[in-house]
Each structure stands twice: as C-alpha cells, then as structure tokens.
Amino acid sequence: MHLPTAAVFGEAPVIHLLGIAAEAQGPARSPTLDDELARLDRTIGISSTASWALPMSTLAALLELIADILEADPAHDTPPAFRAALERAAEGTDPPGYLRTLAGLVRLDADRQYVDHRELRCAPWETDALFPRLQRFGNQWLDARGSGDGAGAGHFAYGVRQGIEHIHADLHGCPEQLAALGAEAQRMLLLFPTPRRLRDNVRSRLHWATQDTVRTVLTQLTDHMDRHHAQHPD
C-alpha cells in the first residue's frame, strides 16, 4: 500500500474516532456516543489550529470518502489497525453504511451548541488531547514528587525548575515546548477555575494536578521567561 493511501485509513483522526465510537457503543453504553462526539467537537473547537486543519465537517467528509472506497472495493488493502478498529466499531453491520451513519452524526454534532465542561466532564482521551505537554512534563518530572499536597511545595517547585532547565538546554526547547507548556497550564486554570472542577476533569490522567501545582508550573515558567528570554531594546 502506498503511504498516502495508508494515511487516510491508518492515522489520526479516523482511528481515534473509531476507537471512541467503539467504547461508547460497548455493553455499558457509558459514555454515550452523543456525549463523546460533543467532546470531540469542543476539543477541535477549542484549538484554532485543529479547527483550521480539520473541522468536524471535514472529518465527516473523510469518513464518507472511506465509505465510498470500501463500497467500490470491499477487498481494498487497508491497514490491519484500521480494519480491526472498524470491525469493532461497526459491530457486524455493513462497514460503509456504518461509516456513513457515523459521518452523519459527526456532521449533526458540529451544528449543535457548544457543551461546557461543567455540563460534560473531560474524558481521559480528551484530557490527553488538550494537555499533552503538561502530561509529558508531569510524567517525567512531577508524578514521582506527588501532587504537592503532602510532598511539600518546595519539593514540587524544585522538580518543576529541573524540568524547565532541562528543556531550556535544548536549542528550540523554550519557543517550541515551554511556551506551549505555559499555554496549557493557563488553559487548565481558565477552564477549571475551582479545585473541584479541575479534579473532576483532569486528575484521572494528571494525578499531580491541583490548582496550586498548576499555578506553580505557570509561575516557574513565567519566572524562567523573565530571567532568560526578556526582550531588551537594541
């Protein structure tokens, strides 16, 4: 299979969407597919980059394009991961028909009103998508130091500084990583302005995250930028 063709079937977002749909259609039916599509819509909508690159309407069109390909050639050489994901999501129904139905639901959800996080909490996959840099930073530098509640604020802040200095040593670490890390920390505090809302939405994936620890990350990043990257007049 040529790589461009494989990418249509085998890479995000189609594989991600089929996995989300399969989970929602499982025996527990919780979360529901409607809720998961609402989460997907707001995850794309909250990012200007994602909205520009792949709006929900384009995702729906991509599903319909794949349905056309499979209908014209049921034996089309699709990647194994895609075939497994589609079989799991379609649950024995006609695969092209299922993809068209899913495309219709995606398109319909794109026309609905934005669902706030107070009404519909983050799913674990949504937390991963919204805060990937904070998650990686926490896994590398913070999880072993606890949430900051009992480990000691100074101990936690030291871990944050160590991580920042490590990234700073990379030639492009600050503009490409630390700036985005700070944006994610600010976004988390803005989306979840109370301890309970932050805990309910992200603590399943970022065990160290509290109002205080996220503020510590943001404060340390700001201090680093002021000390090392302040703009001086020529």
C-alpha positions in Angstrom: 0.0 0.0 0.0 1.3 3.5 -0.9 1.9 5.6 2.2 -0.6 8.5 1.2 -3.4 5.9 0.9 -2.5 4.2 4.1 -2.6 7.6 5.9 -6.2 8.1 5.0 -7.2 4.9 6.8 -4.5 4.3 9.4 -3.7 7.6 11.1 -5.5 10.1 13.3 -8.2 11.2 13.3 -10.1 8.3 11.8 -8.5 5.6 14.1 -9.1 7.8 17.1 -12.8 8.4 16.2 -13.5 4.7 15.6 -11.9 3.8 19.0 -14.0 6.5 20.7 -17.2 5.2 19.0 -16.4 1.6 19.8 -16.0 2.4 23.5 -19.3 4.4 23.5 -21.1 1.5 21.8 -19.9 -1.1 24.3 -22.1 -3.0 26.7 -22.1 -0.3 29.4 -23.1 2.4 26.9 -21.3 4.9 29.1 -20.2 7.4 28.0 -22.7 7.7 25.2 -21.7 8.2 21.6 -23.6 11.6 21.6 -21.5 12.7 24.6 -18.3 11.6 23.0 -19.0 13.4 19.8 -19.8 16.5 21.8 -16.4 16.2 23.5 -14.7 15.7 20.1 -16.4 18.8 18.8 -15.3 21.0 21.7 -11.8 19.5 21.6 -11.4 20.5 18.0 -13.2 23.8 18.6 -11.0 24.9 21.5 -7.9 24.7 19.3 -7.7 27.2 16.5 -5.1 25.0 14.8 -7.3 21.9 14.9 -10.3 23.9 13.7 -8.3 25.3 10.8 -6.7 22.0 9.9 -9.6 19.6 10.3 -13.1 20.9 11.3 -15.8 18.4 12.1 -17.4 18.8 8.6 -14.1 17.7 7.0 -13.9 14.7 9.3 -17.4 13.7 8.3 -16.4 14.0 4.6 -13.3 11.9 5.2 -15.5 9.1 6.7 -17.8 9.3 3.7 -14.8 9.1 1.3 -13.6 6.0 3.0 -17.1 4.5 2.8 -17.1 5.2 -1.0 -13.7 3.5 -1.3 -14.8 0.4 0.6 -18.1 0.1 -1.1 -16.4 0.2 -4.5 -13.7 -2.3 -3.5 -14.6 -4.3 -0.3 -11.3 -6.1 -0.5 -9.3 -2.8 -0.5 -5.9 -3.2 1.1 -6.5 -1.3 4.3 -4.1 -1.3 7.2 -4.8 -4.0 9.8 -5.2 -1.5 12.6 -7.9 0.3 10.6 -9.7 -3.0 9.8 -9.7 -4.0 13.4 -11.0 -0.6 14.6 -13.7 -0.6 12.0 -14.9 -4.1 12.8 -15.0 -3.3 16.5 -17.0 -0.1 16.0 -19.3 -1.4 13.3 -20.3 -4.5 15.4 -21.1 -6.7 12.4 -23.0 -4.1 10.4 -22.2 -3.1 6.9 -18.9 -1.1 7.2 -19.6 1.5 4.5 -23.1 2.0 5.9 -21.7 2.4 9.4 -19.1 5.0 8.3 -21.9 7.0 6.6 -24.0 6.8 9.7 -21.1 8.0 11.8 -20.4 10.8 9.4 -23.9 12.0 9.7 -23.7 12.0 13.5 -20.4 13.9 13.3 -21.9 16.5 11.0 -25.0 16.8 13.1 -23.0 17.3 16.3 -21.0 20.1 14.6 -24.2 22.1 14.2 -25.1 21.7 17.9 -24.4 24.2 20.7 -21.1 24.0 22.5 -21.2 21.8 25.6 -19.4 23.3 28.6 -17.1 21.3 30.8 -19.5 21.9 33.7 -22.2 20.1 31.8 -20.0 17.3 30.4 -16.7 16.4 32.1 -13.5 15.7 30.2 -13.0 12.1 29.1 -9.5 10.7 29.6 -8.8 10.9 25.9 -9.9 14.5 25.9 -7.5 15.4 28.7 -4.7 13.7 26.7 -5.6 15.8 23.6 -5.9 19.1 25.5 -2.9 18.9 27.7 -0.3 16.6 26.0 2.7 18.7 27.1 1.6 19.0 30.7 1.1 15.3 30.7 4.6 14.5 29.4 6.2 17.1 31.7 4.4 15.6 34.7 5.3 12.0 33.8 9.0 13.0 33.5 9.4 15.5 36.4 6.4 15.7 38.7 4.5 12.4 39.3 7.2 10.9 41.5 7.0 14.1 43.7 3.3 13.7 44.4 0.5 16.2 43.9 2.1 18.9 46.1 -0.5 18.3 48.9 1.8 16.2 51.1 5.1 16.2 49.3 5.9 19.8 50.1 5.5 22.8 47.8 9.2 23.5 47.8 10.0 19.9 46.7 7.4 20.1 43.9 8.7 23.5 42.7 12.2 22.1 42.6 11.0 19.3 40.2 9.3 21.9 38.0 12.5 24.0 37.8 14.6 21.0 37.0 12.3 20.1 34.1 12.2 23.6 32.8 16.0 23.9 32.9 16.3 20.5 31.1 14.0 21.7 28.3 15.8 25.1 28.2 19.1 23.3 27.3 17.5 22.2 24.0 18.2 24.8 21.3 14.5 25.1 20.4 13.1 23.9 23.7 11.7 27.2 25.0 9.9 28.6 21.9 8.6 25.2 20.9 8.0 23.4 24.2 8.0 25.7 27.2 5.8 28.4 25.6 3.2 25.8 24.7 3.5 24.2 28.2 2.7 27.6 29.7 -0.3 28.0 27.4 -1.7 24.6 28.5 -1.2 25.5 32.2 -3.1 28.7 31.7 -5.8 27.0 29.7 -6.3 24.4 32.5 -6.7 27.1 35.1 -9.2 29.1 32.9 -11.3 26.0 32.0 -11.3 24.6 35.6 -11.2 27.6 37.9 -12.2 25.7 41.1 -10.4 22.8 42.8 -13.4 20.5 42.3 -13.8 21.2 38.6 -10.1 20.7 38.0 -10.1 17.4 40.0 -13.3 16.1 38.3 -11.9 16.8 34.8 -8.2 16.1 34.7 -7.0 14.2 37.8 -7.7 10.8 36.3 -4.8 11.5 33.9 -2.7 14.2 35.6 -2.5 12.9 39.1 -0.3 15.7 40.3 -2.5 18.5 39.0 -4.2 20.8 41.6 -4.9 24.5 41.5 -1.7 25.1 43.4 0.6 22.8 41.5 -0.6 24.1 38.1 0.0 27.7 39.3 3.4 26.6 40.4 4.2 25.4 36.9 2.9 28.6 35.4 4.8 30.8 37.9 8.0 29.0 37.3 7.7 29.2 33.6 7.0 32.9 33.8 10.0 33.5 36.0 12.1 31.5 33.6 11.0 33.5 30.6 11.6 36.8 32.5 15.1 35.7 33.5 16.3 34.2 30.3 14.1 35.5 27.4 13.1 39.0 28.3 13.2 41.3 25.3 15.7 44.2 25.7 15.8 47.3 23.4 18.6 47.3 20.8 
